[in-house]
Amino acid sequence: MFGIERLQAIRELIKEKKTVEVTYLSKELNVSEVTIRRDLDKLEKEGLVAKTYGGAILIEDGVIGTER
């Protein structure tokens, strides 16, 4: 899986689940936890997620973890 495909897969998973853990993403996408952390760094810079200890939370409408 290429980096762009992996980032898209992470985007889809976090939009569906609202929160994700690094270990879950690592196993699901068959890459190292270090790779997932780097990917989450990129998504955090995009403003899509807020990194947490061990994972990330979806940012919706500029607010972390809102319920709809």
PyMOL Python script that loads the backbone (N, CA, C, O; Angstrom):
from pymol import cmd

cmd.read_pdbstr("""\
ATOM      1  N   MET A   1       0.848  -1.181   0.000  1.00  0.00           N
ATOM      2  CA  MET A   1       0.000   0.000   0.000  1.00  0.00           C
ATOM      3  C   MET A   1       0.889   1.239   0.000  1.00  0.00           C
ATOM      4  O   MET A   1       1.828   1.343   0.789  1.00  0.00           O
ATOM      5  N   PHE A   2       0.585   2.165  -0.884  1.00  0.00           N
ATOM      6  CA  PHE A   2       1.338   3.400  -0.976  1.00  0.00           C
ATOM      7  C   PHE A   2       0.903   4.366   0.122  1.00  0.00           C
ATOM      8  O   PHE A   2      -0.185   4.236   0.683  1.00  0.00           O
ATOM      9  N   GLY A   3       1.757   5.328   0.418  1.00  0.00           N
ATOM     10  CA  GLY A   3       1.468   6.301   1.465  1.00  0.00           C
ATOM     11  C   GLY A   3       0.167   7.051   1.254  1.00  0.00           C
ATOM     12  O   GLY A   3      -0.595   7.256   2.198  1.00  0.00           O
ATOM     13  N   ILE A   4      -0.092   7.461   0.021  1.00  0.00           N
ATOM     14  CA  ILE A   4      -1.322   8.200  -0.280  1.00  0.00           C
ATOM     15  C   ILE A   4      -2.546   7.318  -0.017  1.00  0.00           C
ATOM     16  O   ILE A   4      -3.544   7.786   0.533  1.00  0.00           O
ATOM     17  N   GLU A   5      -2.470   6.064  -0.404  1.00  0.00           N
ATOM     18  CA  GLU A   5      -3.581   5.129  -0.163  1.00  0.00           C
ATOM     19  C   GLU A   5      -3.778   4.899   1.330  1.00  0.00           C
ATOM     20  O   GLU A   5      -4.907   4.819   1.812  1.00  0.00           O
ATOM     21  N   ARG A   6      -2.671   4.792   2.055  1.00  0.00           N
ATOM     22  CA  ARG A   6      -2.742   4.558   3.494  1.00  0.00           C
ATOM     23  C   ARG A   6      -3.375   5.765   4.197  1.00  0.00           C
ATOM     24  O   ARG A   6      -4.217   5.597   5.079  1.00  0.00           O
ATOM     25  N   LEU A   7      -2.974   6.967   3.811  1.00  0.00           N
ATOM     26  CA  LEU A   7      -3.559   8.165   4.404  1.00  0.00           C
ATOM     27  C   LEU A   7      -5.056   8.237   4.151  1.00  0.00           C
ATOM     28  O   LEU A   7      -5.824   8.620   5.033  1.00  0.00           O
ATOM     29  N   GLN A   8      -5.467   7.870   2.944  1.00  0.00           N
ATOM     30  CA  GLN A   8      -6.892   7.872   2.619  1.00  0.00           C
ATOM     31  C   GLN A   8      -7.636   6.830   3.461  1.00  0.00           C
ATOM     32  O   GLN A   8      -8.740   7.088   3.940  1.00  0.00           O
ATOM     33  N   ALA A   9      -7.034   5.667   3.636  1.00  0.00           N
ATOM     34  CA  ALA A   9      -7.651   4.625   4.463  1.00  0.00           C
ATOM     35  C   ALA A   9      -7.794   5.103   5.910  1.00  0.00           C
ATOM     36  O   ALA A   9      -8.814   4.846   6.550  1.00  0.00           O
ATOM     37  N   ILE A  10      -6.779   5.793   6.425  1.00  0.00           N
ATOM     38  CA  ILE A  10      -6.846   6.322   7.791  1.00  0.00           C
ATOM     39  C   ILE A  10      -7.940   7.377   7.879  1.00  0.00           C
ATOM     40  O   ILE A  10      -8.710   7.388   8.839  1.00  0.00           O
ATOM     41  N   ARG A  11      -8.018   8.268   6.887  1.00  0.00           N
ATOM     42  CA  ARG A  11      -9.079   9.280   6.868  1.00  0.00           C
ATOM     43  C   ARG A  11     -10.466   8.623   6.955  1.00  0.00           C
ATOM     44  O   ARG A  11     -11.315   9.043   7.741  1.00  0.00           O
ATOM     45  N   GLU A  12     -10.672   7.605   6.150  1.00  0.00           N
ATOM     46  CA  GLU A  12     -11.972   6.923   6.135  1.00  0.00           C
ATOM     47  C   GLU A  12     -12.271   6.253   7.477  1.00  0.00           C
ATOM     48  O   GLU A  12     -13.388   6.344   7.986  1.00  0.00           O
ATOM     49  N   LEU A  13     -11.268   5.580   8.043  1.00  0.00           N
ATOM     50  CA  LEU A  13     -11.467   4.904   9.328  1.00  0.00           C
ATOM     51  C   LEU A  13     -11.783   5.892  10.443  1.00  0.00           C
ATOM     52  O   LEU A  13     -12.669   5.649  11.262  1.00  0.00           O
ATOM     53  N   ILE A  14     -11.060   7.002  10.472  1.00  0.00           N
ATOM     54  CA  ILE A  14     -11.289   7.952  11.570  1.00  0.00           C
ATOM     55  C   ILE A  14     -12.608   8.689  11.400  1.00  0.00           C
ATOM     56  O   ILE A  14     -13.235   9.051  12.395  1.00  0.00           O
ATOM     57  N   LYS A  15     -13.042   8.919  10.173  1.00  0.00           N
ATOM     58  CA  LYS A  15     -14.351   9.550   9.965  1.00  0.00           C
ATOM     59  C   LYS A  15     -15.469   8.608  10.396  1.00  0.00           C
ATOM     60  O   LYS A  15     -16.506   9.047  10.894  1.00  0.00           O
ATOM     61  N   GLU A  16     -15.252   7.325  10.203  1.00  0.00           N
ATOM     62  CA  GLU A  16     -16.246   6.324  10.591  1.00  0.00           C
ATOM     63  C   GLU A  16     -16.281   6.118  12.101  1.00  0.00           C
ATOM     64  O   GLU A  16     -17.355   6.074  12.701  1.00  0.00           O
ATOM     65  N   LYS A  17     -15.098   5.990  12.715  1.00  0.00           N
ATOM     66  CA  LYS A  17     -15.014   5.617  14.127  1.00  0.00           C
ATOM     67  C   LYS A  17     -14.917   6.801  15.083  1.00  0.00           C
ATOM     68  O   LYS A  17     -15.186   6.646  16.274  1.00  0.00           O
ATOM     69  N   LYS A  18     -14.540   7.978  14.591  1.00  0.00           N
ATOM     70  CA  LYS A  18     -14.349   9.207  15.387  1.00  0.00           C
ATOM     71  C   LYS A  18     -13.053   9.188  16.201  1.00  0.00           C
ATOM     72  O   LYS A  18     -12.435  10.237  16.377  1.00  0.00           O
ATOM     73  N   THR A  19     -12.628   8.032  16.699  1.00  0.00           N
ATOM     74  CA  THR A  19     -11.340   7.900  17.379  1.00  0.00           C
ATOM     75  C   THR A  19     -10.663   6.622  16.895  1.00  0.00           C
ATOM     76  O   THR A  19     -11.328   5.639  16.568  1.00  0.00           O
ATOM     77  N   VAL A  20      -9.342   6.649  16.855  1.00  0.00           N
ATOM     78  CA  VAL A  20      -8.588   5.461  16.467  1.00  0.00           C
ATOM     79  C   VAL A  20      -7.346   5.352  17.332  1.00  0.00           C
ATOM     80  O   VAL A  20      -6.842   6.344  17.859  1.00  0.00           O
ATOM     81  N   GLU A  21      -6.868   4.135  17.463  1.00  0.00           N
ATOM     82  CA  GLU A  21      -5.632   3.883  18.200  1.00  0.00           C
ATOM     83  C   GLU A  21      -4.530   3.500  17.226  1.00  0.00           C
ATOM     84  O   GLU A  21      -4.783   2.872  16.198  1.00  0.00           O
ATOM     85  N   VAL A  22      -3.312   3.885  17.560  1.00  0.00           N
ATOM     86  CA  VAL A  22      -2.162   3.591  16.711  1.00  0.00           C
ATOM     87  C   VAL A  22      -2.021   2.085  16.505  1.00  0.00           C
ATOM     88  O   VAL A  22      -1.764   1.637  15.388  1.00  0.00           O
ATOM     89  N   THR A  23      -2.185   1.300  17.568  1.00  0.00           N
ATOM     90  CA  THR A  23      -2.023  -0.151  17.444  1.00  0.00           C
ATOM     91  C   THR A  23      -3.056  -0.748  16.499  1.00  0.00           C
ATOM     92  O   THR A  23      -2.734  -1.631  15.703  1.00  0.00           O
ATOM     93  N   TYR A  24      -4.299  -0.270  16.581  1.00  0.00           N
ATOM     94  CA  TYR A  24      -5.352  -0.750  15.684  1.00  0.00           C
ATOM     95  C   TYR A  24      -5.014  -0.444  14.232  1.00  0.00           C
ATOM     96  O   TYR A  24      -5.085  -1.323  13.373  1.00  0.00           O
ATOM     97  N   LEU A  25      -4.645   0.808  13.958  1.00  0.00           N
ATOM     98  CA  LEU A  25      -4.308   1.194  12.589  1.00  0.00           C
ATOM     99  C   LEU A  25      -3.113   0.416  12.067  1.00  0.00           C
ATOM    100  O   LEU A  25      -3.090   0.013  10.904  1.00  0.00           O
ATOM    101  N   SER A  26      -2.133   0.205  12.914  1.00  0.00           N
ATOM    102  CA  SER A  26      -0.938  -0.535  12.524  1.00  0.00           C
ATOM    103  C   SER A  26      -1.286  -1.950  12.082  1.00  0.00           C
ATOM    104  O   SER A  26      -0.794  -2.423  11.057  1.00  0.00           O
ATOM    105  N   LYS A  27      -2.123  -2.617  12.844  1.00  0.00           N
ATOM    106  CA  LYS A  27      -2.522  -3.988  12.503  1.00  0.00           C
ATOM    107  C   LYS A  27      -3.439  -4.014  11.285  1.00  0.00           C
ATOM    108  O   LYS A  27      -3.297  -4.864  10.405  1.00  0.00           O
ATOM    109  N   GLU A  28      -4.378  -3.075  11.245  1.00  0.00           N
ATOM    110  CA  GLU A  28      -5.361  -3.019  10.155  1.00  0.00           C
ATOM    111  C   GLU A  28      -4.695  -2.752   8.801  1.00  0.00           C
ATOM    112  O   GLU A  28      -5.089  -3.317   7.781  1.00  0.00           O
ATOM    113  N   LEU A  29      -3.679  -1.879   8.809  1.00  0.00           N
ATOM    114  CA  LEU A  29      -3.031  -1.474   7.562  1.00  0.00           C
ATOM    115  C   LEU A  29      -1.699  -2.177   7.323  1.00  0.00           C
ATOM    116  O   LEU A  29      -1.038  -1.944   6.312  1.00  0.00           O
ATOM    117  N   ASN A  30      -1.310  -3.042   8.266  1.00  0.00           N
ATOM    118  CA  ASN A  30      -0.105  -3.859   8.137  1.00  0.00           C
ATOM    119  C   ASN A  30       1.160  -3.023   7.932  1.00  0.00           C
ATOM    120  O   ASN A  30       1.974  -3.304   7.052  1.00  0.00           O
ATOM    121  N   VAL A  31       1.303  -1.988   8.768  1.00  0.00           N
ATOM    122  CA  VAL A  31       2.513  -1.157   8.774  1.00  0.00           C
ATOM    123  C   VAL A  31       2.924  -0.935  10.223  1.00  0.00           C
ATOM    124  O   VAL A  31       2.172  -1.252  11.145  1.00  0.00           O
ATOM    125  N   SER A  32       4.108  -0.396  10.418  1.00  0.00           N
ATOM    126  CA  SER A  32       4.609  -0.192  11.778  1.00  0.00           C
ATOM    127  C   SER A  32       3.871   0.951  12.480  1.00  0.00           C
ATOM    128  O   SER A  32       3.266   1.808  11.835  1.00  0.00           O
ATOM    129  N   GLU A  33       3.933   0.943  13.800  1.00  0.00           N
ATOM    130  CA  GLU A  33       3.332   2.015  14.583  1.00  0.00           C
ATOM    131  C   GLU A  33       4.033   3.337  14.307  1.00  0.00           C
ATOM    132  O   GLU A  33       3.395   4.389  14.349  1.00  0.00           O
ATOM    133  N   VAL A  34       5.307   3.307  14.031  1.00  0.00           N
ATOM    134  CA  VAL A  34       6.059   4.520  13.700  1.00  0.00           C
ATOM    135  C   VAL A  34       5.487   5.152  12.433  1.00  0.00           C
ATOM    136  O   VAL A  34       5.316   6.369  12.364  1.00  0.00           O
ATOM    137  N   THR A  35       5.193   4.327  11.436  1.00  0.00           N
ATOM    138  CA  THR A  35       4.606   4.819  10.184  1.00  0.00           C
ATOM    139  C   THR A  35       3.245   5.455  10.454  1.00  0.00           C
ATOM    140  O   THR A  35       2.940   6.518   9.914  1.00  0.00           O
ATOM    141  N   ILE A  36       2.433   4.819  11.278  1.00  0.00           N
ATOM    142  CA  ILE A  36       1.111   5.355  11.608  1.00  0.00           C
ATOM    143  C   ILE A  36       1.251   6.696  12.326  1.00  0.00           C
ATOM    144  O   ILE A  36       0.499   7.627  12.036  1.00  0.00           O
ATOM    145  N   ARG A  37       2.187   6.808  13.245  1.00  0.00           N
ATOM    146  CA  ARG A  37       2.388   8.074  13.962  1.00  0.00           C
ATOM    147  C   ARG A  37       2.762   9.196  12.998  1.00  0.00           C
ATOM    148  O   ARG A  37       2.288  10.324  13.132  1.00  0.00           O
ATOM    149  N   ARG A  38       3.616   8.878  12.024  1.00  0.00           N
ATOM    150  CA  ARG A  38       3.981   9.884  11.011  1.00  0.00           C
ATOM    151  C   ARG A  38       2.766  10.280  10.190  1.00  0.00           C
ATOM    152  O   ARG A  38       2.569  11.457   9.888  1.00  0.00           O
ATOM    153  N   ASP A  39       1.953   9.296   9.830  1.00  0.00           N
ATOM    154  CA  ASP A  39       0.732   9.590   9.072  1.00  0.00           C
ATOM    155  C   ASP A  39      -0.218  10.469   9.887  1.00  0.00           C
ATOM    156  O   ASP A  39      -0.818  11.401   9.351  1.00  0.00           O
ATOM    157  N   LEU A  40      -0.353  10.173  11.177  1.00  0.00           N
ATOM    158  CA  LEU A  40      -1.221  10.979  12.033  1.00  0.00           C
ATOM    159  C   LEU A  40      -0.673  12.397  12.178  1.00  0.00           C
ATOM    160  O   LEU A  40      -1.448  13.347  12.294  1.00  0.00           O
ATOM    161  N   ASP A  41       0.654  12.554  12.172  1.00  0.00           N
ATOM    162  CA  ASP A  41       1.258  13.893  12.180  1.00  0.00           C
ATOM    163  C   ASP A  41       0.793  14.684  10.958  1.00  0.00           C
ATOM    164  O   ASP A  41       0.430  15.855  11.071  1.00  0.00           O
ATOM    165  N   LYS A  42       0.805  14.044   9.799  1.00  0.00           N
ATOM    166  CA  LYS A  42       0.372  14.702   8.559  1.00  0.00           C
ATOM    167  C   LYS A  42      -1.101  15.084   8.633  1.00  0.00           C
ATOM    168  O   LYS A  42      -1.481  16.187   8.239  1.00  0.00           O
ATOM    169  N   LEU A  43      -1.926  14.177   9.136  1.00  0.00           N
ATOM    170  CA  LEU A  43      -3.361  14.450   9.234  1.00  0.00           C
ATOM    171  C   LEU A  43      -3.658  15.533  10.267  1.00  0.00           C
ATOM    172  O   LEU A  43      -4.621  16.287  10.126  1.00  0.00           O
ATOM    173  N   GLU A  44      -2.829  15.606  11.299  1.00  0.00           N
ATOM    174  CA  GLU A  44      -2.992  16.662  12.294  1.00  0.00           C
ATOM    175  C   GLU A  44      -2.662  18.021  11.670  1.00  0.00           C
ATOM    176  O   GLU A  44      -3.346  19.008  11.941  1.00  0.00           O
ATOM    177  N   LYS A  45      -1.631  18.075  10.849  1.00  0.00           N
ATOM    178  CA  LYS A  45      -1.271  19.322  10.165  1.00  0.00           C
ATOM    179  C   LYS A  45      -2.363  19.754   9.188  1.00  0.00           C
ATOM    180  O   LYS A  45      -2.543  20.948   8.950  1.00  0.00           O
ATOM    181  N   GLU A  46      -3.090  18.791   8.621  1.00  0.00           N
ATOM    182  CA  GLU A  46      -4.227  19.090   7.736  1.00  0.00           C
ATOM    183  C   GLU A  46      -5.429  19.597   8.519  1.00  0.00           C
ATOM    184  O   GLU A  46      -6.350  20.174   7.942  1.00  0.00           O
ATOM    185  N   GLY A  47      -5.425  19.382   9.833  1.00  0.00           N
ATOM    186  CA  GLY A  47      -6.543  19.808  10.664  1.00  0.00           C
ATOM    187  C   GLY A  47      -7.661  18.782  10.758  1.00  0.00           C
ATOM    188  O   GLY A  47      -8.754  19.095  11.230  1.00  0.00           O
ATOM    189  N   LEU A  48      -7.397  17.565  10.314  1.00  0.00           N
ATOM    190  CA  LEU A  48      -8.423  16.518  10.344  1.00  0.00           C
ATOM    191  C   LEU A  48      -8.531  15.852  11.708  1.00  0.00           C
ATOM    192  O   LEU A  48      -9.628  15.507  12.147  1.00  0.00           O
ATOM    193  N   VAL A  49      -7.388  15.666  12.389  1.00  0.00           N
ATOM    194  CA  VAL A  49      -7.367  14.956  13.669  1.00  0.00           C
ATOM    195  C   VAL A  49      -6.591  15.750  14.710  1.00  0.00           C
ATOM    196  O   VAL A  49      -5.800  16.636  14.389  1.00  0.00           O
ATOM    197  N   ALA A  50      -6.844  15.404  15.960  1.00  0.00           N
ATOM    198  CA  ALA A  50      -6.026  15.852  17.079  1.00  0.00           C
ATOM    199  C   ALA A  50      -5.374  14.596  17.640  1.00  0.00           C
ATOM    200  O   ALA A  50      -6.062  13.643  18.007  1.00  0.00           O
ATOM    201  N   LYS A  51      -4.061  14.597  17.703  1.00  0.00           N
ATOM    202  CA  LYS A  51      -3.379  13.423  18.244  1.00  0.00           C
ATOM    203  C   LYS A  51      -3.584  13.351  19.747  1.00  0.00           C
ATOM    204  O   LYS A  51      -3.610  14.367  20.442  1.00  0.00           O
ATOM    205  N   THR A  52      -3.728  12.125  20.229  1.00  0.00           N
ATOM    206  CA  THR A  52      -3.861  11.862  21.653  1.00  0.00           C
ATOM    207  C   THR A  52      -2.821  10.829  22.025  1.00  0.00           C
ATOM    208  O   THR A  52      -2.116  10.308  21.161  1.00  0.00           O
ATOM    209  N   TYR A  53      -2.725  10.532  23.304  1.00  0.00           N
ATOM    210  CA  TYR A  53      -1.808   9.495  23.738  1.00  0.00           C
ATOM    211  C   TYR A  53      -2.280   8.156  23.181  1.00  0.00           C
ATOM    212  O   TYR A  53      -3.303   7.627  23.615  1.00  0.00           O
ATOM    213  N   GLY A  54      -1.533   7.607  22.219  1.00  0.00           N
ATOM    214  CA  GLY A  54      -1.859   6.301  21.656  1.00  0.00           C
ATOM    215  C   GLY A  54      -2.803   6.306  20.478  1.00  0.00           C
ATOM    216  O   GLY A  54      -3.184   5.240  19.993  1.00  0.00           O
ATOM    217  N   GLY A  55      -3.197   7.488  20.000  1.00  0.00           N
ATOM    218  CA  GLY A  55      -4.131   7.502  18.886  1.00  0.00           C
ATOM    219  C   GLY A  55      -4.457   8.902  18.409  1.00  0.00           C
ATOM    220  O   GLY A  55      -3.632   9.813  18.483  1.00  0.00           O
ATOM    221  N   ALA A  56      -5.692   9.058  17.911  1.00  0.00           N
ATOM    222  CA  ALA A  56      -6.145  10.351  17.405  1.00  0.00           C
ATOM    223  C   ALA A  56      -7.662  10.432  17.463  1.00  0.00           C
ATOM    224  O   ALA A  56      -8.363   9.419  17.467  1.00  0.00           O
ATOM    225  N   ILE A  57      -8.149  11.675  17.507  1.00  0.00           N
ATOM    226  CA  ILE A  57      -9.584  11.967  17.548  1.00  0.00           C
ATOM    227  C   ILE A  57      -9.925  12.840  16.358  1.00  0.00           C
ATOM    228  O   ILE A  57      -9.175  13.753  16.015  1.00  0.00           O
ATOM    229  N   LEU A  58     -11.048  12.564  15.735  1.00  0.00           N
ATOM    230  CA  LEU A  58     -11.530  13.349  14.605  1.00  0.00           C
ATOM    231  C   LEU A  58     -11.895  14.762  15.050  1.00  0.00           C
ATOM    232  O   LEU A  58     -12.497  14.954  16.106  1.00  0.00           O
ATOM    233  N   ILE A  59     -11.526  15.746  14.238  1.00  0.00           N
ATOM    234  CA  ILE A  59     -11.942  17.128  14.469  1.00  0.00           C
ATOM    235  C   ILE A  59     -13.055  17.421  13.473  1.00  0.00           C
ATOM    236  O   ILE A  59     -12.860  17.335  12.261  1.00  0.00           O
ATOM    237  N   GLU A  60     -14.220  17.766  13.999  1.00  0.00           N
ATOM    238  CA  GLU A  60     -15.370  18.094  13.149  1.00  0.00           C
ATOM    239  C   GLU A  60     -15.768  19.535  13.394  1.00  0.00           C
ATOM    240  O   GLU A  60     -15.931  19.956  14.539  1.00  0.00           O
ATOM    241  N   ASP A  61     -15.927  20.297  12.310  1.00  0.00           N
ATOM    242  CA  ASP A  61     -16.338  21.699  12.398  1.00  0.00           C
ATOM    243  C   ASP A  61     -15.458  22.485  13.369  1.00  0.00           C
ATOM    244  O   ASP A  61     -15.940  23.358  14.091  1.00  0.00           O
ATOM    245  N   GLY A  62     -14.162  22.165  13.375  1.00  0.00           N
ATOM    246  CA  GLY A  62     -13.227  22.874  14.228  1.00  0.00           C
ATOM    247  C   GLY A  62     -13.270  22.492  15.681  1.00  0.00           C
ATOM    248  O   GLY A  62     -12.593  23.113  16.501  1.00  0.00           O
ATOM    249  N   VAL A  63     -14.068  21.460  16.035  1.00  0.00           N
ATOM    250  CA  VAL A  63     -14.204  21.027  17.419  1.00  0.00           C
ATOM    251  C   VAL A  63     -13.796  19.574  17.521  1.00  0.00           C
ATOM    252  O   VAL A  63     -14.180  18.754  16.688  1.00  0.00           O
ATOM    253  N   ILE A  64     -13.026  19.257  18.528  1.00  0.00           N
ATOM    254  CA  ILE A  64     -12.555  17.895  18.733  1.00  0.00           C
ATOM    255  C   ILE A  64     -13.670  17.028  19.304  1.00  0.00           C
ATOM    256  O   ILE A  64     -14.287  17.364  20.315  1.00  0.00           O
ATOM    257  N   GLY A  65     -13.918  15.884  18.619  1.00  0.00           N
ATOM    258  CA  GLY A  65     -14.807  14.867  19.147  1.00  0.00           C
ATOM    259  C   GLY A  65     -16.262  15.254  19.310  1.00  0.00           C
ATOM    260  O   GLY A  65     -16.895  14.831  20.277  1.00  0.00           O
ATOM    261  N   THR A  66     -16.814  16.038  18.404  1.00  0.00           N
ATOM    262  CA  THR A  66     -18.223  16.391  18.513  1.00  0.00           C
ATOM    263  C   THR A  66     -19.104  15.237  18.088  1.00  0.00           C
ATOM    264  O   THR A  66     -18.729  14.431  17.237  1.00  0.00           O
ATOM    265  N   GLU A  67     -20.268  15.169  18.683  1.00  0.00           N
ATOM    266  CA  GLU A  67     -21.250  14.146  18.303  1.00  0.00           C
ATOM    267  C   GLU A  67     -22.262  14.781  17.385  1.00  0.00           C
ATOM    268  O   GLU A  67     -22.605  15.952  17.550  1.00  0.00           O
ATOM    269  N   ARG A  68     -22.748  14.023  16.415  1.00  0.00           N
ATOM    270  CA  ARG A  68     -23.770  14.543  15.503  1.00  0.00           C
ATOM    271  C   ARG A  68     -25.040  13.780  15.685  1.00  0.00           C
ATOM    272  O   ARG A  68     -26.030  14.060  15.010  1.00  0.00           O
TER     273      ARG A  68
END
""", "prot")
cmd.dss("prot")
cmd.show_as("cartoon", "prot")
cmd.util.cbc("prot")
cmd.orient("prot")
